[in-house]
Amino acid sequence: MSDSKKLIYAGKAKDVFETENSDEVIVDFRDDITAGDGAKKDNLQGKGHCNSLISSKLFEVLEENNINTQYIKLIKTGSMLSKKLDMIPLEVIARNIATGSLLKRFPFEKNQKLDPPIIQMDYKNDEYHDPMLNDEISIALGIATQKELDEIKKITLKINEVLSKFLKEKGILLVDFKLEFGKDKDGNIVLGDEISPDTCRYWDINTLETLDKDSFRQGQENVMDIYEQVCGMIVDEEDAKRWKI
Ligand code: UDP
């Protein structure tokens, strides 16, 4: 918990607190893990720490590549100081390999390479179970303008390029991932939320073993070991020292 700051939002695995600065918030990563629209739940000690370190590292990599993110700094493991954003209710999914729900919905071959990558937008809305959108529906619902949707797609493709390259060097294949964007106080589109094993599919580049939340979805026993392993692969020694882990 972040002192006695006011909670402004509680998600499935993160809490957002206000700060003295109205343009900034603190995002706390909790140990809760859910899958299947919240049907499967658990609490894995240390998961919040792992996800905060991985997200911070990946946000830093994106910032170095001129992509605007909410990230300001990690205050301590688990707690990220972030720009306050007005979130857009979209789950923007990029896919390099056909797996997961895509195989249930469409006749892709299992593990088919998707080049160019597919970008899919789902409506972030629990009541409607996050249905897939097209641009016209998003615009009619007032979720975003065509210009904003085009910009979100362009940024997502760039993020895919940057992260795929970075993670490949760490021995990880970036299979697919989900992003959430918001607008800052000047109306700029900025990447928010997190980029962690909860929101991405990471596969071991050699063995194609799962290094992400699919381990939990599949009911594996060693989920936390997998999160720690992937954290060690992404967060290098220098960062580990900086964050005193
Ligand atoms: N994803 C997510 N939150 C969601 C839905 C999907 O973070 O509510 C991520 C998921 O971890 C995967 C990618 O988006 O990396 C694509 O997920 P998919 O549509 O295949 O859904 P799933 O098979 O996870 O239900």
Residues whose N, C-alpha, C, O or C-beta is under 5 A from the ligand:
A	BS01	UDP	I93 T99 G100 S101 L102 D176 F177 K178 D198 T199 C200 R201
